[in-house]
């Protein structure tokens, strides 16, 4: 595994968290509380692994990406998604812990009330994480400025493993 693969890994983790969130929603609507709990715990663990990988990647590299598409509509859409993603990613973290705490303490009335806010924000953040990745690496890579500077003694990149 190379450091330059981390954005793809992080996008996959966000996508997987989205799947678990959808399953959790589906199961609670079907009143399958055990499956709901398992799905939401899986979403929490997947999101925690994502956050650890994301922080590790940005701590150990000076990664910078910026979209500069010739279409102002694409740029505006991308930066709107990115900015709302960042703001809501900050907001969601305490909400997840509060919601999880209520569930673990079996305060399901409080859990339900806050989950009505937590779930859609968490889902938005997980999905838009994938969308940001798609914009930068899949849809418009030719319009994406990517700078990746690895700090010394960190995982190898494609460049330093091929002898170049």
PESULRA-V723585 format. One record per backbone hydrogen bond with DSSP energy under -1.0 kcal/mol. CO is the residue of the C=O (numbers start at 1). NH is the residue of the N-H. If there is no record, write none. Layout:
# PESULRA-V723585
co=CO nh=NH
co=CO nh=NH
This chain:
# PESULRA-V723585
co=2 nh=5
co=3 nh=6
co=5 nh=9
co=6 nh=10
co=7 nh=11
co=8 nh=12
co=9 nh=13
co=10 nh=14
co=11 nh=15
co=12 nh=16
co=13 nh=17
co=14 nh=18
co=15 nh=19
co=16 nh=20
co=17 nh=21
co=18 nh=22
co=19 nh=23
co=20 nh=24
co=21 nh=25
co=22 nh=26
co=23 nh=27
co=24 nh=28
co=25 nh=29
co=26 nh=30
co=27 nh=32
co=28 nh=31
co=31 nh=33
co=32 nh=36
co=33 nh=37
co=34 nh=38
co=35 nh=39
co=36 nh=40
co=37 nh=41
co=38 nh=42
co=39 nh=43
co=40 nh=44
co=41 nh=45
co=42 nh=46
co=43 nh=47
co=44 nh=48
co=45 nh=49
co=46 nh=50
co=47 nh=51
co=48 nh=52
co=49 nh=53
co=50 nh=54
co=51 nh=55
co=52 nh=56
co=53 nh=57
co=54 nh=58
co=55 nh=59
co=56 nh=60
co=60 nh=151
co=64 nh=147
co=66 nh=145
co=71 nh=75
co=72 nh=76
co=73 nh=77
co=74 nh=78
co=75 nh=79
co=76 nh=80
co=77 nh=81
co=78 nh=82
co=79 nh=83
co=80 nh=84
co=81 nh=85
co=82 nh=86
co=83 nh=87
co=84 nh=88
co=85 nh=89
co=86 nh=90
co=87 nh=91
co=88 nh=92
co=91 nh=95
co=92 nh=96
co=93 nh=97
co=94 nh=98
co=95 nh=99
co=96 nh=100
co=97 nh=101
co=98 nh=102
co=99 nh=103
co=100 nh=104
co=101 nh=105
co=102 nh=107
co=103 nh=106
co=106 nh=108
co=107 nh=111
co=108 nh=112
co=109 nh=113
co=110 nh=114
co=111 nh=115
co=112 nh=116
co=114 nh=117
co=114 nh=118
co=115 nh=119
co=117 nh=121
co=118 nh=122
co=119 nh=123
co=120 nh=124
co=121 nh=125
co=122 nh=126
co=123 nh=127
co=124 nh=128
co=125 nh=129
co=126 nh=130
co=127 nh=131
co=128 nh=132
co=129 nh=133
co=130 nh=134
co=131 nh=135
co=132 nh=136
co=133 nh=137
co=134 nh=138
co=134 nh=139
co=135 nh=140
co=140 nh=143
co=141 nh=144
co=143 nh=68
co=145 nh=66
co=147 nh=64
co=149 nh=62
co=156 nh=3
co=159 nh=164
